[in-house]
Amino acid sequence: MSTTTLPPGEKTRPAPARGRRAGISDRSRAERKLGWMLAGPAFAVMLLVTAYPILQAVYDSLFDFRLTDPENKSFTGLSNYSVILTDRIWWTSLAVTLLITVVTVAVELVLGFALALVMMKALSAIRPVIRAAILIPYAVITVVSAFAWQYAFSLDSGFVNSWLGWLPGISADTDWFGGTWKSLFVVCIAEIWKTTPFISLLLLAGLAQVPEVLQEAAKVDGATWWQRMRRVTIPNMKAAIMVALLFRSLDAFRVFDSIFIMTGGANNTETVSFLAYRQTIARLEIGLGSAVSVLLFVCVVLICALFIKGFKVDLASARGEG
């Protein structure tokens, strides 16, 4: 019987857990395959539907093309992008869009999280009623919501001035749509009211994934409510928070309906989407409008990349494999 002697100073290394790693790898491959089987057909249809408009917009952005003079369509390369990026209107529209996105998403995250906690802790008998009531604003069509908020804040027919006249700075003749900041305030209020339920629904799904055993262990250790929230709840729903912020940020960055209905882009309230509409539809400048649309698409892609890279969500750990 032979024995194996290790060299001096070398320690015995434990054998790798081949079975566990192989099991995780097999599970990941199986889930990935199932995911592609389920989402593949929808992904293919969406790609076919969206690929042509995107490529057509990129193509049109390289031409000086006006619908009022289609015969004089000429190739200009990247000159449309140069015109847009050197124009103050583009940077003003981008700043307004970023302001609306940051303000609305931040407020909606806080309010949505509070509503998600309410729905999570509500009694089972009234839980469906509370969830249905909270989700009512999200069921309202955006155009209808925008008209309703415009009516409420209107100087002639609105009721906000009479209701809030006791507050400093608000009187019967306050014109909410007569200036940039007041107009953007109304737009942000309308967006927050409309889409906070969407955030709360996504965060509610994240709260349901937090293991109750961790909460009980934190209570036993004497952790306060805020400590449990900061050390247990929020870290375990990081993936849900990322999804909620990503989806809502992309939607807020493309805001158009509220601006179109409430302000029409007046008083420096024009967003990037409204700028693309004005160039393409109102002025029939297909080349410039397509270039604005392409830049909007690039901004959306950058937002996706920043969120995914910034959150660094480990999906394997979220599944309990880490």
N, C-alpha and C positions, 0 to 999 in steps of 0.2 A: 504494500500500500504506500503510495507516494504522497508526499506532502509538498505544498507550495510555500516557499518562504519569501516574504516581502523584503525588499531592500531596506536597509536601515533608514529610519526617519520617515518612511512613507506610511501613512495611515490608511486603514481600510475605508474605502468609500462605499456608501450605501448604493445599492443598485437602483437605478431610476424606476419610478413607478410606471412601468410600461403599460400595465393594464389600464390604469386610471387615465393616463394621457391618451392612450388609444381610444378609450371610451369617450373622452371628451371630443377628440378629433372626429370620431365616427358620428357622434351626436351633432356636432357643428355642421359636418357635411350633409347629414340627413336633413337638418333644419334649413340649411341653405338651399338644398335641392327642392324641398317642399315649398320654400318661399318663392323660388323662381317659378315653380309649377303653378302656384296660386296667383302670383302677381305678374307673371310673364305675359299672358294674353292682354291684360289691361295696359301693361307697360308698352307692348308693341303697338296697340291701338293709339295710345297717347303720343307715342313717338311719330307715328304716321301722320297724326292730326296736327302736331305742333312743328314737326321738322320743316315742312314746306313753308309755312308762314315765316319762320325764323330765317331760313335761307333766302326767301324772297325779300325780306326786309334788309338783310345784309347786302343782297345784290342791288336793290333799289337805292341804298344809301351811297353807292358809289357813282351815282349819276345825278346830273342836274335835270330833274324831271318834275315838270308841272303839268297837272291835268288840264289846265287852261291852254297849254301849248304843247301837246304831246308829240308833235312832229319835230320839235327841236330838242329832243332828249339827247344829252351828250354825256360821255364818260368824263368824270372829274376826279376819280380816285378818292383820296381821303380828304378832299377839300371841304366836304360837308361837315366832317368831324372837326376840322380846324375852325370853321365858322362858328360851330356850336360851342366848342370849348373855350373860345376867346370872347364869347358874348356874355355880358353880365347877366342876361336873363336866365341862361342855363344855371349859373352858380346860385342865383337867387332862388330859382325853382328847386334846386338840389338842397339848399339850406332849409327851405320851408318843408320839403319832404322829410328830411332828417329830423327836424324839430317835431313834426307831427308824429313820426314813428317813435322817437325816443319817449316823448311825453305820454302818448297813449299806451304804449306797450308797458312802460314802467308802472303807470297807475293801474292798468288792467291786471298786471301780475299780482299786485298787492290785493286788490279787490277780489280778483278771481281766486286767490289762495284762501282769503277769508270766507268766501262763499263755499268753496270746496270743503273747508272745515265744518261749516254749518250743515251742509248736506251729508257729510260723513258722520257727524255726531247726532243728527236728528233722529227722533224716535221712528221706529220702523213703520208705525201707523200713519204718520204724516210725511214721511220721507218722499214718497212719489209726488205729493202735492207741492212740497217745497221745490223739488227739482223741476217740476213742470212750470212753476211760477218764475223761477230764476231764468229758465231757458226761453221764456216768451219773447224778450227783446231780440234774441238771435234769430227767431223765426220771422221777424218782420223784414220785409224787403228793404234793402238799403235806400233805394230812392224814396220809398214811402217814409222811412225814418227821417231822411234828410228834409223832406217837405214839412214833416211834423215839427222838427226842431227849428226850421226857418220860420214857421208860423208862430211858434212859441216866443221867439226872440225878435220878431218883427216890431218895428217902431210903431206901425199903424194898428195892426191887429193882434199883436202879441200880448201875453199876460205876464211875462216874466218881470217886466218893469213894475207893474202894479203889485205883484206878489213880493218882490224883493226890494221895494223902494225904501225900506227901512235900513238897508245896508249902506255903508259909506261908498260914495262914488256911483250909486245907482239911483236914477230918478225917472220920472215919467218920460223924459225926452232923451234918454240914453239910447244912442244908435249903435247897436251891437255890430252891425255890418258896415259901419262908417270908417273903420280903421283896421290896420293890419292885425294888431294883437288881439283886439276884441273879436274879430272875425275868426282868427285861428283858435281862440278860446272856445267859441261855439262849435267849431268843427271838431275839436278834440273832445268836447263833452258828448257830442253826438256819436263819435266813433267809440268812445269808452262805454257809453250806454249800450251800444249795439253789440259789441263783440266781447265784453267782459264775460258773458255766459259761456262763450266758446273756450276761453282760457280756463274757467272754473271746471268745465267738463273734462278737459285734458288733465288738469291737476287732480281732479277727483279720482281719475284712473290711476294716477301716480300714488296718491295716498292709500289706495286699496292694496298696493304692492308692498307697502312698508310692513315688515314682519311684526306682528303684535308681541312676539316674545322679546324682541329688543326693547319695545316700549316698557314692558313689565319689568325687565331687568334694570332699565334706567330708573324706574320708580323705586325699585328695591334699593338701589344704590343711593337714593336720596336726591336725584336730579330734579330740578325745578322744571316747570312747563317750558320755559324758554330754553333751558339747557337741552331738554329732550328734543325740542323743535330744531335747535341748531346742530346738535351732535348726532341725532338719530333720524328724524323725519326727513329733513331737507337733503342730507347726503344720500339717503336711500331712494329718493325720487328725483335724482339728478337727471336721469334720462327723460322723464316726463316733463320736467321744467325746460330742458333743451328743446324738446319737440314743440311745446307750447310757445316758447319765445321765438323759435325759428319760423313756425307757420304764421304766427301773428305778425312778426316783423316783416315777412315777405308780403303779407296782405296789406299792412299799413303803409309800406313803402310804395305800393301801387295805388294809393288812395286817389279816387277820381270822382265817384258819385257825389259825395258830400260837397266837394269843391264846386262841381258843375252846378248843383242845385242851389247852394247857399250863396256863393260869392261870384261864380262865373270867372274866377281867377283875378278879380279886381282887388285893389289895395295890396298888391304884392302877396297874394295868397295862392299863386299859381304853383302847382306841383309838377313833377317831371311827367307824370301821366297826362296831366292836362296840357302841358306844353306839347307833347307828342300829338294829342288830339287837335290842338289849335293849328299846328303846322300842317298836319295831314288832312284834316277834315275841313276846318274853317278856311285855311289859306290855300289848300290843294297843293302844297309843296311836298310832293311824295318823297323826294330825295332827302330833304332836311328832316321831315317827319320820321322817315325810316331810320335815319341816323340817330335821332333822339330815342327811338324805340330800341335800337341796338345797344345804346349806352345804358338805357334802363335795364335791359337784360343782363348786361355785364355787371351792373351794380347789384342786381339780385343774386347773381352767381357769387360775387364777392361776399355778400352777407351770409350766404349759405356756408361758404368756406370758413369765414371767421367764426361763426357759431360752432361748427363741427370741430374746428381746431381748438377753439377756446375752451369748450366744455370738456373735451377729451373723455367722452363717455365710453367706458369699457363695457360693451354689451355682454361679454362673457361673464364679467363679474355681476352684471345686472341679472343674468340668468342663474346666478349662484354657482358658477363653474370656477370662479377665481379662488 
